[in-house]
């Protein structure tokens, strides 16, 4: 059996599945239920010093749904905890005392002044918590008060506050980054320069999910008005994976531990984050939709995957995908793929033909011998993969790589072998501009 135990910054947990700082970790009752269900750790919902935090008494959430009503995105306008600091600290201490084998990290958000951090950090440390997470990511409500994403969008502030936390706290410091920024590498670098032990990402994305077309009021709304909120759920996973990979392969943050967040709903999602360098993953939306019990599927799924691939520990495959992430200019332009349709599994829906005919390269026929028939014209196919992406039948359309020596019927050229160093290939139009230092970084933590 695979060993799923995690040791992240010295914070031990029986598995890498943590609950993110959010409504599911707002109080002792929730956290205990989560631990009973099997979660390896939690990040307690964000604590603050403002005694006047008041959430709206009305819709706090709105959703983006697929045609079959599955939630693919969730928007929320809920603020940090609206319960007193004393009650939260008391509950944190009791939970950690009763569940010593689980990871318990406390999220914190206070004004961007040294005295505020100097005051709250010792109080959190006294609870026996395993670490702190600095909430520099929340894009709504608190950011209007100069906290959350308002700090996370300014690298100088990130570095400054992180230094304060390392000065006044002995616990590991995790900096939670906002995705509402042009280049995620800069705040990550600032966190590392400030002494952060790790980063976690992504926090939610600034968003408005929709408008009620009968009332013409945005959704969600409270008494006729709404506010932008934080977007999360399966729809944000591709954005999160990209940002995680950018940090993992950046030479200036290489080796910085990462806790992955953003659309983790299944063990497969978790495995992808781990393959891109994450030591733990944090989950929120999935448990809000399905409940705490989904962790058992995550545990068994990841364990089976690791057994099948011969991975004994999480570390055996953590970061293994990082070297495969590259800049576009390093891609091999001599590599050629063509689409192939499996006629036995084709249901003759025609979606591939319509998509290719209307929006791509007119490389799929619609009939043969007067009969409805869909087949790839290899001489016109550019290997764009659109037909594979939109086909409703799994593995009906696949991509075939042309072997070295084969002739590409579209161009009439013979396919060359793969070059070991594409940056110096004579056919690379950017060969001279490709700095060697920017080639793919080594696996995180290796």
C-alpha positions in Angstrom: 0.0 0.0 0.0 1.2 3.5 -0.8 2.2 5.7 2.0 0.1 8.9 1.7 1.5 10.6 4.9 2.7 14.1 4.4 5.5 16.1 6.1 5.1 19.7 4.8 7.4 22.1 6.5 7.6 19.7 9.4 3.8 19.7 9.7 2.8 16.1 9.7 -0.6 14.7 8.5 -1.8 11.3 7.6 -2.5 12.4 4.0 -1.9 15.5 1.8 -5.6 16.4 1.7 -6.3 19.6 3.7 -9.4 21.8 3.8 -8.7 25.4 2.7 -9.5 28.4 4.8 -13.2 28.9 4.1 -16.7 28.4 5.5 -16.0 24.6 6.0 -13.3 25.4 8.5 -15.1 28.2 10.4 -15.6 26.5 13.7 -14.7 23.5 15.9 -17.8 21.6 14.9 -17.0 21.6 11.2 -13.3 20.8 11.7 -14.0 17.9 14.0 -16.5 16.4 11.5 -13.8 16.9 8.8 -11.2 15.0 10.9 -13.6 12.3 11.7 -14.2 11.9 7.9 -10.5 11.5 7.3 -9.1 14.8 6.2 -5.4 15.1 6.9 -5.5 18.8 7.9 -7.3 22.1 7.8 -6.5 25.7 7.4 -8.8 27.5 9.9 -11.0 30.2 8.5 -9.2 33.5 8.5 -8.9 35.3 11.8 -8.7 39.1 12.2 -8.7 41.8 14.8 -11.8 43.8 13.5 -14.6 43.1 16.0 -17.1 44.6 13.5 -16.9 42.0 10.7 -20.5 41.5 9.6 -21.5 39.3 6.7 -24.5 39.9 4.6 -27.7 38.1 5.7 -28.7 37.0 2.3 -27.2 35.3 -0.8 -23.5 34.9 -0.4 -22.9 32.4 -3.1 -23.7 32.1 -6.8 -22.8 29.4 -9.2 -21.9 28.7 -12.8 -23.4 25.4 -13.9 -22.9 23.0 -16.8 -25.9 22.0 -19.0 -26.5 19.0 -16.7 -26.6 21.3 -13.6 -23.2 20.3 -12.2 -21.5 23.2 -10.4 -18.3 24.1 -12.3 -17.7 27.4 -10.6 -18.8 29.1 -7.4 -18.6 32.7 -6.5 -18.7 33.9 -2.8 -18.8 37.3 -1.1 -18.4 35.9 2.4 -15.8 37.8 4.6 -13.3 36.4 7.1 -14.7 35.0 10.4 -17.4 37.0 12.0 -16.9 35.2 15.3 -14.8 36.7 18.1 -11.0 36.1 18.1 -11.2 34.7 21.7 -13.7 32.0 20.7 -11.7 31.0 17.6 -8.5 30.7 19.6 -10.1 28.6 22.3 -11.6 26.2 19.7 -8.3 26.0 17.8 -6.4 25.0 20.9 -9.0 22.4 21.8 -9.1 20.8 18.4 -5.3 20.6 18.1 -5.2 19.1 21.6 -7.8 16.4 20.7 -6.4 15.7 17.2 -2.6 15.9 17.5 -1.9 13.8 14.4 -3.7 16.2 12.1 -2.3 19.4 10.5 -3.9 22.6 11.8 -2.8 25.8 10.2 -4.4 29.1 11.1 -5.2 31.7 8.4 -4.6 35.4 9.5 -5.6 38.7 8.0 -5.0 41.9 9.9 -4.2 45.5 8.8 -0.9 46.1 7.1 0.9 47.6 10.2 3.5 45.9 12.3 1.7 46.3 15.6 -1.3 44.4 14.5 0.8 41.4 13.4 2.9 41.6 16.5 -0.2 41.4 18.6 -2.0 38.5 17.0 0.9 36.2 16.2 1.7 35.2 19.8 -2.0 34.5 20.5 -2.2 32.1 17.6 1.1 30.5 18.5 -0.2 29.8 22.0 -3.0 27.6 20.6 -0.5 24.9 19.6 -1.3 25.3 15.9 1.2 23.9 13.5 1.6 26.9 11.3 0.1 30.1 10.0 -1.1 31.1 6.5 -1.1 34.8 5.6 -4.2 35.6 3.7 -2.9 37.9 0.9 -5.5 36.7 -1.6 -9.1 37.5 -0.6 -10.4 39.7 -3.5 -13.6 41.0 -2.0 -14.8 43.0 1.0 -11.5 42.9 3.0 -9.5 44.1 0.1 -11.5 47.3 0.2 -10.2 47.7 3.7 -6.6 47.5 2.6 -6.1 43.8 3.4 -6.3 40.5 1.5 -5.6 41.0 -2.2 -4.8 44.6 -1.7 -1.6 43.4 0.0 -1.1 40.4 -2.2 -0.9 42.6 -5.3 2.0 44.6 -4.0 5.2 42.5 -3.7 6.9 45.0 -1.4 4.0 44.6 1.1 4.2 40.8 0.9 7.9 40.8 1.7 7.5 43.4 4.5 4.6 41.6 6.3 6.3 38.2 5.9 9.4 39.5 7.6 7.3 40.7 10.5 5.7 37.3 10.8 9.1 35.5 10.8 10.3 38.0 13.4 7.3 37.6 15.8 6.3 34.0 15.3 8.2 30.7 15.5 5.6 28.7 13.5 6.1 27.9 9.8 4.8 30.8 7.6 2.8 30.0 4.5 1.9 33.0 2.2 -1.4 32.6 0.4 -1.1 34.3 -3.0 -3.8 36.1 -5.0 -4.3 35.1 -8.7 -5.6 38.6 -9.4 -2.2 39.7 -10.7 -0.4 39.8 -14.0 2.6 37.6 -13.1 2.4 35.3 -10.1 6.2 34.9 -10.0 6.7 38.4 -8.5 4.6 37.9 -5.3 6.1 34.4 -4.9 9.6 35.9 -5.1 8.6 38.6 -2.6 7.3 35.9 -0.2 10.5 34.0 -0.4 12.7 37.1 0.1 10.6 37.9 3.2 11.5 34.5 4.6 8.3 32.6 3.9 8.6 28.9 4.5 6.0 28.1 1.7 3.4 29.6 -0.5 -0.2 28.4 -1.1 -2.2 29.2 -4.2 -4.5 30.1 -5.7 -6.9 32.1 -3.7 -10.2 33.1 -5.4 -10.5 35.0 -8.7 -12.3 38.3 -8.8 -15.6 37.7 -10.6 -19.3 38.4 -11.2 -21.0 35.2 -12.2 -24.1 36.6 -13.8 -27.1 39.0 -14.2 -30.7 38.2 -13.6 -32.2 39.1 -16.9 -35.7 39.6 -15.5 -34.7 42.1 -12.9 -31.4 43.2 -14.5 -29.7 42.9 -11.2 -26.3 41.2 -10.8 -26.2 37.9 -8.9 -25.9 37.4 -6.0 -27.6 40.5 -4.7 -28.6 41.8 -1.4 -31.5 44.2 -1.4 -31.0 45.1 -5.0 -27.2 45.5 -5.1 -24.4 43.1 -5.4 -20.6 43.0 -5.2 -17.8 41.3 -7.0 -16.8 38.1 -5.3 -14.2 35.3 -5.2 -14.5 32.6 -7.9 -13.5 29.0 -7.2 -14.4 25.5 -8.2 -13.4 23.1 -11.0 -13.4 25.9 -13.6 -10.4 27.6 -12.0 -8.1 24.5 -11.9 -6.3 25.2 -15.2 -5.5 28.7 -13.9 -4.2 27.4 -10.6 -2.1 24.7 -12.3 -0.4 27.2 -14.5 0.4 29.5 -11.6 1.7 26.6 -9.5 3.9 25.6 -12.4 5.2 29.1 -13.0 6.5 29.2 -9.4 7.8 25.7 -9.5 10.0 26.3 -12.5 11.1 29.8 -11.7 14.8 29.8 -10.8 14.2 32.4 -8.2 11.6 30.4 -6.3 12.8 26.9 -7.1 12.6 24.7 -4.1 10.0 26.8 -2.3 7.3 24.4 -0.9 3.9 24.9 -2.4 0.4 24.0 -1.1 -1.9 23.7 -4.1 -5.4 25.2 -4.2 -7.9 25.7 -6.9 -10.6 23.4 -8.2 -9.3 20.2 -6.5 -12.4 17.9 -6.6 -11.0 14.4 -7.1 -7.8 12.4 -6.5 -6.8 13.0 -10.1 -6.9 16.8 -9.5 -4.7 16.3 -6.4 -2.2 14.1 -8.3 -1.8 16.8 -11.0 -1.0 19.5 -8.4 1.5 17.1 -6.7 3.1 16.3 -10.1 3.6 20.0 -10.5 5.4 20.3 -7.2 2.8 20.7 -4.5 3.4 19.0 -1.1 -0.2 19.3 0.0 -3.5 20.2 -1.7 -6.3 22.3 -0.2 -10.0 21.7 -1.0 -13.0 24.0 -0.5 -15.7 24.0 -3.2 -15.9 20.3 -3.6 -16.8 19.7 0.1 -19.3 22.6 0.0 -21.0 20.7 -2.8 -20.5 17.1 -1.8 -19.6 17.1 2.0 -16.6 16.0 3.9 -17.0 12.3 2.9 -15.4 12.8 -0.5 -12.0 12.6 1.1 -12.3 8.8 1.3 -12.6 8.6 -2.5 -9.6 10.9 -2.8 -7.5 8.8 -0.4 -8.4 5.5 -2.1 -8.0 6.9 -5.6 -4.6 8.4 -4.9 -3.4 5.3 -3.1 -4.5 3.1 -6.0 -2.8 5.4 -8.5 0.4 5.3 -6.6 0.3 1.5 -6.3 -0.3 1.1 -10.0 2.7 3.3 -10.9 5.1 2.0 -8.3 5.1 5.2 -6.2 5.6 4.3 -2.5 5.5 7.9 -1.2 4.1 11.3 -2.3 7.7 12.4 -2.8 8.3 9.8 -5.4 6.2 11.7 -8.0 6.0 15.2 -6.6 7.3 17.7 -9.2 7.9 15.0 -11.8 5.9 17.0 -14.4 7.7 20.3 -13.8 10.4 19.8 -16.4 7.8 19.1 -19.1 6.4 22.7 -18.7 8.2 25.0 -21.0 8.0 28.3 -22.9 6.4 28.1 -26.4 9.7 28.9 -28.1 11.2 25.7 -26.9 8.6 23.4 -28.5 9.8 21.2 -31.4 8.3 22.6 -34.6 9.4 19.4 -36.4 7.0 17.2 -34.4 3.9 16.3 -36.4 0.6 14.7 -35.2 -2.5 13.8 -37.1 -6.0 13.0 -35.9 -7.5 9.5 -36.4 -11.1 8.6 -36.1 -12.0 5.1 -34.8 -14.9 4.1 -37.1 -16.1 1.4 -34.8 -16.8 3.8 -31.9 -17.9 6.8 -34.1 -21.6 7.6 -33.5 -21.9 9.7 -36.7 -22.8 12.8 -34.8 -20.8 15.0 -37.1 -19.6 17.4 -34.4 -15.9 16.9 -35.5 -16.8 17.7 -39.1 -18.8 20.9 -38.3 -16.0 22.2 -36.0 -13.2 21.5 -38.4 -15.2 22.7 -41.5 -16.4 26.0 -39.9 -13.5 26.9 -37.6 -10.4 25.0 -38.5 -8.8 23.4 -41.6 -11.5 21.5 -43.4 -9.7 18.3 -42.7 -12.7 15.9 -42.0 -14.9 14.5 -44.6 -18.7 14.3 -44.1 -19.5 11.4 -46.5 -18.1 8.5 -48.4 -19.7 6.7 -51.4 -22.8 8.8 -50.8 -23.1 7.7 -47.2 -22.6 9.7 -44.0 -19.0 9.1 -43.0 -16.4 11.1 -41.1 -12.8 10.6 -41.8 -9.7 12.7 -41.4 -8.0 14.0 -44.6 -4.4 13.6 -43.4 -3.1 15.9 -46.1 -5.1 18.8 -44.6 -4.9 17.9 -40.9 -2.6 20.3 -38.9 -2.9 18.3 -35.6 -4.7 21.1 -33.8 -6.6 18.5 -31.6 -10.0 20.4 -31.8 -11.8 17.4 -33.0 -10.5 15.3 -30.1 -11.5 18.0 -27.7 -15.2 18.2 -28.8 -15.9 14.6 -29.6 -18.5 13.2 -27.2 -17.1 9.7 -27.3 -14.0 9.1 -25.3 -11.0 7.9 -27.3 -13.1 7.8 -30.6 -10.7 10.4 -32.0 -7.0 10.2 -31.1 -3.8 11.8 -32.2 -1.1 9.8 -34.0 2.5 11.0 -33.9 4.3 10.7 -37.3 7.5 8.8 -36.8 10.9 10.2 -38.1 11.1 9.4 -41.8 7.4 9.6 -42.5 6.1 12.1 -45.0 3.7 14.8 -43.8 1.2 14.7 -46.6 0.2 18.3 -45.8 3.6 19.8 -46.5 5.3 17.0 -48.4 8.2 17.1 -46.0 9.9 14.2 -44.3 9.5 14.3 -40.5 12.8 14.8 -38.7 13.8 13.2 -35.4 13.6 15.1 -32.2 16.5 17.4 -31.4 18.0 17.1 -27.9 18.3 20.9 -27.7 15.6 22.7 -29.6 16.8 26.1 -28.5 19.7 25.7 -31.0 17.7 24.0 -33.8 18.2 25.9 -37.0 14.5 25.8 -37.7 13.6 27.5 -34.4 12.8 31.1 -35.4 13.7 32.3 -31.8 16.8 30.2 -31.4 19.1 33.2 -31.0 16.7 34.9 -28.6 16.2 31.9 -26.3 18.4 32.4 -23.2 19.8 29.2 -21.8 19.1 30.3 -18.3 15.3 30.2 -19.0 15.2 26.6 -20.0 13.1 24.3 -17.9 14.0 24.3 -14.2 14.8 21.2 -12.3 12.1 19.4 -10.3 11.0 21.3 -7.3 12.7 20.2 -4.1 15.1 17.8 -6.0 
